[in-house]
Amino acid sequence: MSDPHNTDPSLQLPDDSGLPALDTDGLCDLFEQLLLLRRVEEFCAKAYTRRKILGFCHLYIGQEAVAAGCASASRPEDYWIAAYRDHAHAMAKGMTSRAVMAELFGKNTGCSGGVGGSMHLFDKENRFLGGYGIVGGQVPLANGVGWSIKQSGEDGVCLCFFGDGAANQGVFFEALCLAQLYKLPVVFICENNFYAMGTPLSRQSAVTDMSVRSLGVGMARDRFEGFDAEVVRERVGRATRFAREGHGPVFLEILTYRYRGHSMSDPAKYRPDGELDEKKLTDPILVTERRLREDFGVDDARLDAIREKVEANAQDAWDFAEESSDPDPKDLYSHVYVETTT
C-alpha cells in the first residue's frame, strides 16, 4: 500500500492481501467468532464479581474486530504473542473457551494448569506463545520468534500485539530496530485504544500517530481503524503477505476502543462524557451484523441460531471451569526451573 512518508519502493505494502473474499458462510463464521469473544468475556466479568476469578483481569470488550480479523488473515503455522489483555487473542488463535475460562478460574484444566491466570495464557499446539504482564515485554520476544522462523526456513510469520502505552517503552524501539535490521518476519500490531491505563494518548505521547515511529528504523507501516473485522482481515493480510514473502517486518497501528476500564478494578471515570456512547456506534458486532443483513440477506433465524450456539459455548466454558479441580499443591514448583539429569 502506498505510503507517502516512505519513498523506498521496497517498503511499500502490497495493494491487496491475496485472501479470497468472504462468502456468506465465511462472514457468518467471522460474526460467530466476534460474538464468542464478546460473550466469553462478559461471562468473565460476571465471574470476577463473584470472586471466581481473582487477581488482575483485563477485558477486551470492544476490540474484538482486531483479534477476529487477524485470525481470519492468519495461517495455522503463524505464531502470535500478546500482552496481558489476551483472552480474545488466545481464543481467536484457536484456544478453546474451556481452556481459557478454566485458567481464569485457576483450575488444573486451564491452558496453563491454573497457575498462570488471566495474563499468562499459553497454547503451544496453536502457536499462541503467551500473554505477558510486563508492558512491552513481549515485543522483543517476538523478534526471537521471527529469528527462529527465518533460520528454520518456515513459511510463518509472528504477529505481536501490544497497546499504545507499550509503544513508549525503550525496549519497543530496540526491538523495532533489530527486526528491521535482520528483516525478521514479524508484524508488530499496536492496538491503539487511546488509553494507557487511564492516561489518554494525547497526554502520554507527543506523537499521536503511533505508526510514524516505524519510520525511524525504515520499516513498512500501515494505520487504519479496527472496528470492521473485514477491513482488519484485508489490511493485516497485506502486512502478513509482505512479511511472509521475505521483505521484512511491518508496523501496524490499528485504532480501536475498549468499552470497559483498564482492568476490572477500573471504573473508567476518566473518559469524556459521551465518548463511550459514540464509540459504541461502531461496535464490531453491529458492523458485521449490518453487513450480513444488508449485503448478504442473512435473516433473523440464522443470526439467532449463531447467538444460541455462542451462548451455549460460553455457558459450557463456565460450567467446565466450575466443575474442574484445583491444581495439586505438589505441582506448585513444576515448570519453574528446567529439569536436569544431574
N, C-alpha and C positions, 0 to 999 in steps of 0.2 A: 504494500500500500504506500502510495507516495507520501513522503514526509518532507515538508518544505524546509525543515531545520537540518535535514541530512541530505547533502548533495551527492554523497557517495552511493552509486547505484548498488553496491554490494550490501548496503544496509536497508534497502527498500523491501518491505514485506510483499509477498505476492498479492495480486488483486483478488484472488479467490482462494478458498480453503481446499477445494477439490473434494469436499464432502458432498455426498448425494443429498438432494433436497428431501426434507422430511415429508412423508405422506401422512394420511390421516392417522394410521396406526402408530407411526413414529412420533407424531406430535402428541397423541394420547398417552404414549409411554412417558414422554417428557413431562406432561401435565401430571401424571401419576407420581412421578418422582418429586416434583415440586411439592405436591400435596403431602407426600410421605415425610419429606424433610421437615416441613412445617408442623405436621401433626405429631410426629415423634417428639419434637422439641416442646410443643405445647404440653405433652404428657410429662416431659422432663420438668417443666416449670411447676406443674401440679405436684409432682413427686418431691420437688425441692421444698415446697411449702409444707409438706407433710413429713419432712426430715427423713425421707427415704434416700435422698441424695444429700451428702454432706460436703463441706468444703466449698471450693470455688466452682461455679458453673456459669459458663459464658454462652448465651444463646445466639443463634444465627438468624433468628426470625426476621424476615425482610430481605435477606441477602441470597435467598435460595437460587435465584436465576444464575448466579455466578457458579456455584458448585455443580448444579444440574447441567448448565450449558457447557462447562469444562468437561464433564463426564461424557457428554454426547460428542465432543470434539476429540476425545482422548481414545487411546487404544489400551487393551489389557496389559500390554508389555510396558506401558509408561509407568513411571513412578510419581507418586505425589508425596509432598511433605508440607505440613501446615503448622499453624500457630496453635494457641490454646482454644480458640473458637472453632473446634474441629469436628463436632458431631456430624454436621451435614457433609463435610468433605469425606469423612470416613464412609458414610453410607453411600454417597454418590460414587465412590470408587469401588464399591462392591461389598463392604462390610454389612452384615445383617443388622436389622434394627434390634434383634435379640441380643447380639453381641455388644452393641452399643449400650443399650439400656441396662443390661446386667453389669457392665463395667461401671456405669454411673451409680448403680445401686451397691457397688462394692462386693459383687458376688463372684464366685470362682468360675462361673461360666462366661464371664466377661472377656473381652478380647485380650486384656492384659491380666487376666486372672483375678480381677477385682482389686488389684493393688496399685493400678495406675491412675484410675479415676478419670474425670472429665477432660483433663488437659493432656492425657498421655494415652490416647487410643493408638493402636498399632495393629497392622494386619499384613504379615509377610506375604501370605498367599496372594492377596490382591495388590501387593506392592504399594500399600499405604504405609509410609515409613514414619508415621507418628505426628501427633500434635506435640508442641513444645511450649513449656510455660515461660521460658526466658524470651523476653521481647526481642525479636530479630535473631535469636539464637539459631533458628533453623535455616537461615539464608545461606551461611557458609557451608552448612551440611549439604545443601542442595548441590553445591559445587562438587563435593565428594561423590555424590551420586552421578552427576554429569560426567565426572572424570572416569568413573567406573564404566559407564555406558560407552564412552568413547574408546577407552582402552580395550574393552572386550569386544568391540565391534557390534554391539547390539543396535537394534533399529528403534529403540525407545527414546523418549525424552523425559526430563524431570520437570514437573510442574511444582513450583514453590509458591505457597500462599502466605501473605503477611499483610498487616494493616498499615495505614498511613503513618501511625506512630512509630512503627518499626523502621520506616524509611529514614528516620532521623538518627538511627544508631550508627556508630562508626563502623561496626563490623559489616553493616549493609553495604557501605561504599567499597570496602575492601573486597567483599565478595563479588560485586559487580565488576570491579577492575580485573580480578583474576579470571572470572568467567569469560570476559571478552578477550583477554589476552590469550587464553587457551582455546577459544572458540568452543566452549562447552555446550552441549545440547540441553540447555536449561531455559525454561520460560518462567521468568520472575513475575508474579501476579500480585500487584498491590491492590487489595480490596479497600478502596478509599471510601469509608463510610462517614468521613468528615469529623470524627471524634476519636482522639486518643484518650481513652477512658472518658473523662468529662471535659477535656480541653478541645475546643473546636480547632479545625485545621488552620484557620487564619491566625490563631494565637500560638501555634506550635511551629509554623514554618513560614519563612518569608516568601517561599516559592510554593504556590498552591496548585500548580500543575506539576504533580509529582513525577510525571513521565520524563520531564526535561532533564532529570538527574541522570538519565542514561546517556545523555549527550556528552557528559564529562569523560566517559570511557569509550565513546564511539559505538554505542550499542543501538541496535534497531529497537524501535518502540512503537506503541500504539496507545491510544487513550479513547475510551468510549463509555457510555452509560450501560450499566449491567442490570436493567430491570426486565429485559426481554430475553428469555433463555435462548431463543433462536439467534438473536444478534450475538450473544456471548459465544454460542457454538461456532458461528461463522468466523468471528474475529479471533477467537482463540485457535480455531482451526488453521487460520493463516499463519499464526505465530508458531504453532507446533510443526507445520509443514516446513517453514523456514529453518527451524532448529533441526528437524529430522533430516533435512537434506544436507546438513553439514555446514550451514552458513554461520552458525554461532548462536549465542543466546539472544533472547528478546525480553524487553521490559514492557509489561502491560500494566496500565493503570485503569482499573475498572471502577467506575463511580457507582456506588451502591448506598444502602442506608439500612441500619439496624433499627427495628421498632422497639426493642427493649433496651434497658440500661446496659452499661458495660458488662456487668455481671448481675446475678440475681439479687445482690445486696445494694444495687444502684437504682434509685428511683428516677434517675434521668431528668431531674428538675432544671438542668442547665439548658435545655432546649428552648429556643424562642417559641412563643405562643403560635400555634397553628402550623408549625413546621412538620410535625409528625402526621397530621391530617393531610397535609399537602402531599407528602411523600407516599402516603398510602393510596393515592390516586393511581400510582404506577406500580402497585403491588404486583410482583412477578406472577402470582397465581391468576390474578384478574386479567393480566395482559395475555397470558396463554389461553385462558378460558375464552376470552373475547375472540381471539383468532380462530379457535376451534369452532365457535358458534358461527361467526360471520363469514369466514373464508372456507371452512370445510363442512359446514352444515351439520355439525355434531349436535344431537338433540339432548334434552334433559335426561332421558333414560340412560344413555351411555355415560354421561358425566356423573350421574348419581351412582351408577354401578362402580365407577372408579373411586368415588368418595367412600362407598361402603367397603370396598376392598382395602383402601388405605386405613380406614378406621379399624377394621379387623386386624390389620397388620400391627398398627400401633398398640392396640389393646393386647394383642398376643405378646408383644415385646414386654409390656408392663407385667403381664401375668407370669411370663417366663422368668423375669428378673425377681419377682416376688417369691416364686417357688424354688429358685436356685439356692444352693448352700453358700454359706460364708467361706472364705478361704481358710484353709487349715493353718493354724498358727505355726506349725512346724516348718511351713514353707516361707516364713517371713523373710528370711535372708537368701532365699533362692534367687538366682539371676542378678545378685548384687555384684558379685565378683566372678570372674571367669573360673571355671573349674579346671584344676590341673591334675596331672597324674603323679606329681611328686609331693 
